[in-house]
Amino acid sequence: MIASLSTQVSRALWQILTAVRVLANTSLHRDDEAPELLELYLEGDLAEVVDPYFTAINLLVEELIAAPAAAAELYATLPSGKRAEAERKADRAAAKDS
Protein backbone atom coordinates (compact mmCIF):
# COMPACT_ATOMS: atom_id res chain seq x y z
CA MET A 1 0.00 0.00 0.00
CA ILE A 2 2.61 2.58 1.03
CA ALA A 3 4.87 1.57 -1.86
CA SER A 4 2.09 2.49 -4.30
CA LEU A 5 1.90 5.98 -2.75
CA SER A 6 5.47 6.77 -3.82
CA THR A 7 4.19 8.35 -7.04
CA GLN A 8 1.27 10.15 -5.38
CA VAL A 9 2.89 11.95 -2.44
CA SER A 10 6.11 13.86 -1.96
CA ARG A 11 9.30 11.86 -1.46
CA ALA A 12 9.59 13.22 2.10
CA LEU A 13 6.06 12.11 2.98
CA TRP A 14 6.66 8.67 1.46
CA GLN A 15 9.83 8.30 3.54
CA ILE A 16 7.95 9.25 6.72
CA LEU A 17 5.17 6.79 5.98
CA THR A 18 7.74 4.07 5.26
CA ALA A 19 9.62 4.72 8.50
CA VAL A 20 6.41 4.59 10.55
CA ARG A 21 5.29 1.41 8.75
CA VAL A 22 8.62 -0.36 9.30
CA LEU A 23 8.73 0.55 12.99
CA ALA A 24 5.11 -0.50 13.53
CA ASN A 25 5.51 -3.77 11.64
CA THR A 26 8.70 -4.55 13.51
CA SER A 27 7.07 -3.93 16.86
CA LEU A 28 3.94 -5.94 15.99
CA HIS A 29 5.54 -8.78 14.06
CA ARG A 30 8.88 -9.05 15.76
CA ASP A 31 11.03 -11.81 14.34
CA ASP A 32 14.58 -12.94 14.86
CA GLU A 33 15.80 -11.22 11.69
CA ALA A 34 15.43 -7.57 12.70
CA PRO A 35 15.01 -7.17 16.46
CA GLU A 36 17.73 -4.52 16.50
CA LEU A 37 15.43 -2.04 14.73
CA LEU A 38 12.85 -2.14 17.51
CA GLU A 39 15.57 -2.14 20.16
CA LEU A 40 17.09 0.93 18.54
CA TYR A 41 13.85 2.83 19.10
CA LEU A 42 13.23 1.48 22.58
CA GLU A 43 16.67 2.18 24.02
CA GLY A 44 18.03 5.57 25.00
CA ASP A 45 16.43 8.83 26.01
CA LEU A 46 12.69 8.92 25.36
CA ALA A 47 13.00 12.36 23.73
CA GLU A 48 15.34 10.91 21.14
CA VAL A 49 12.63 8.44 20.19
CA VAL A 50 9.53 10.58 20.50
CA ASP A 51 10.69 13.85 18.91
CA PRO A 52 11.28 12.43 15.42
CA TYR A 53 7.86 10.79 15.42
CA PHE A 54 6.06 13.96 16.53
CA THR A 55 7.98 15.83 13.84
CA ALA A 56 6.84 13.20 11.34
CA ILE A 57 3.21 13.54 12.49
CA ASN A 58 3.42 17.31 12.10
CA LEU A 59 4.81 16.92 8.58
CA LEU A 60 2.02 14.51 7.68
CA VAL A 61 -0.62 16.93 8.96
CA GLU A 62 1.00 19.81 7.08
CA GLU A 63 1.18 17.99 3.75
CA LEU A 64 -2.09 16.10 3.92
CA ILE A 65 -4.36 18.58 5.72
CA ALA A 66 -3.01 22.10 6.20
CA ALA A 67 -1.37 22.66 2.82
CA PRO A 68 -4.32 21.34 0.77
CA ALA A 69 -6.72 23.45 2.83
CA ALA A 70 -4.61 26.58 2.30
CA ALA A 71 -4.33 25.83 -1.42
CA ALA A 72 -8.09 25.30 -1.73
CA GLU A 73 -8.78 28.54 0.14
CA LEU A 74 -6.44 30.52 -2.11
CA TYR A 75 -7.77 28.83 -5.27
CA ALA A 76 -11.33 29.69 -4.24
CA THR A 77 -10.45 33.40 -4.34
CA LEU A 78 -9.96 33.22 -8.12
CA PRO A 79 -12.91 34.24 -10.26
CA SER A 80 -14.90 31.18 -11.34
CA GLY A 81 -14.17 31.81 -15.01
CA LYS A 82 -10.42 31.84 -14.39
CA ARG A 83 -10.69 28.62 -12.34
CA ALA A 84 -12.69 26.93 -15.11
CA GLU A 85 -10.15 28.05 -17.72
CA ALA A 86 -7.24 26.78 -15.61
CA GLU A 87 -8.99 23.45 -15.06
CA ARG A 88 -9.63 23.02 -18.80
CA LYS A 89 -5.94 23.67 -19.49
CA ALA A 90 -4.94 21.19 -16.78
CA ASP A 91 -7.32 18.57 -18.21
CA ARG A 92 -5.91 19.06 -21.72
CA ALA A 93 -2.35 18.79 -20.42
CA ALA A 94 -3.18 15.62 -18.48
CA ALA A 95 -4.86 14.07 -21.54
CA LYS A 96 -1.84 15.01 -23.66
CA ASP A 97 0.54 13.35 -21.18
CA SER A 98 -1.42 10.10 -21.04
Phi and psi in degrees as a GROMACS rama.xvg file:
@    title "Ramachandran Plot"
@    xaxis  label "Phi"
@    yaxis  label "Psi"
@TYPE xy
-66.6552  -35.0952  ILE-2
-59.2607  -38.4883  ALA-3
-69.224  -19.1258  SER-4
-78.1397  -10.6821  LEU-5
-58.6885  -24.6281  SER-6
-97.2147  -3.44283  THR-7
-110.111  -17.1479  GLN-8
-126.481  167.771  VAL-9
-63.716  156.789  SER-10
-58.9899  -40.7538  ARG-11
-62.3558  -43.6989  ALA-12
-65.1619  -42.3167  LEU-13
-60.5291  -41.1229  TRP-14
-64.8535  -40.0716  GLN-15
-62.7818  -48.6605  ILE-16
-60.085  -40.1864  LEU-17
-64.52  -43.9388  THR-18
-62.4331  -43.4628  ALA-19
-65.3503  -42.0955  VAL-20
-61.9192  -46.7899  ARG-21
-62.5629  -45.6381  VAL-22
-62.4325  -45.4611  LEU-23
-64.0739  -45.6397  ALA-24
-62.5374  -39.5847  ASN-25
-65.276  -39.3478  THR-26
-73.7372  -32.7747  SER-27
-83.7862  -35.8503  LEU-28
-120.052  50.1389  HIS-29
-60.8706  129.495  ARG-30
-127.644  178.641  ASP-31
-76.854  -11.6564  ASP-32
-77.9753  -34.5664  GLU-33
-136.526  42.7803  ALA-34
-68.4348  -20.9901  PRO-35
-65.19  -27.0944  GLU-36
-64.5674  -49.0276  LEU-37
-64.9232  -42.3778  LEU-38
-61.3234  -36.6362  GLU-39
-57.1592  -42.8133  LEU-40
-79.6168  -22.1828  TYR-41
-91.5988  -19.7318  LEU-42
-89.5409  161.28  GLU-43
87.8811  -173.088  GLY-44
-66.5212  134.017  ASP-45
-57.2592  -37.6659  LEU-46
-61.144  -34.4253  ALA-47
-65.8535  -27.7558  GLU-48
-88.3583  -44.4926  VAL-49
-75.9778  -43.3154  VAL-50
-53.5038  -48.6158  ASP-51
-61.513  -33.5418  PRO-52
-74.5256  -35.718  TYR-53
-67.9694  -37.4499  PHE-54
-60.7597  -43.646  THR-55
-62.2948  -43.2283  ALA-56
-61.7352  -43.0619  ILE-57
-61.7364  -40.0445  ASN-58
-65.561  -40.5616  LEU-59
-60.801  -46.7755  LEU-60
-61.7731  -42.6606  VAL-61
-60.6176  -50.5069  GLU-62
-73.5325  -37.398  GLU-63
-91.4637  -22.4834  LEU-64
-121.864  -59.0736  ILE-65
-67.4943  -48.8924  ALA-66
-63.8366  -46.2626  ALA-67
-61.445  -36.6279  PRO-68
-66.0064  -42.7871  ALA-69
-64.8175  -40.4101  ALA-70
-64.4607  -44.2827  ALA-71
-62.85  -40.0735  ALA-72
-64.1375  -44.8669  GLU-73
-65.4717  -45.0232  LEU-74
-60.3233  -36.8143  TYR-75
-65.8692  -18.5788  ALA-76
-77.5094  -15.0631  THR-77
-71.806  145.99  LEU-78
-58.6905  145.448  PRO-79
-58.6379  -35.7607  SER-80
-63.5245  -40.6543  GLY-81
-67.8915  -38.2365  LYS-82
-63.9912  -44.9479  ARG-83
-62.0529  -42.3479  ALA-84
-62.8475  -44.8785  GLU-85
-62.9485  -40.1914  ALA-86
-67.8278  -37.6406  GLU-87
-62.476  -43.4972  ARG-88
-63.1604  -42.2811  LYS-89
-63.6317  -41.0715  ALA-90
-63.505  -43.6011  ASP-91
-63.0402  -42.5617  ARG-92
-64.9941  -39.3104  ALA-93
-67.0486  -40.4117  ALA-94
-66.1914  -36.6628  ALA-95
-65.9826  -38.4594  LYS-96
-75.3947  -19.9024  ASP-97
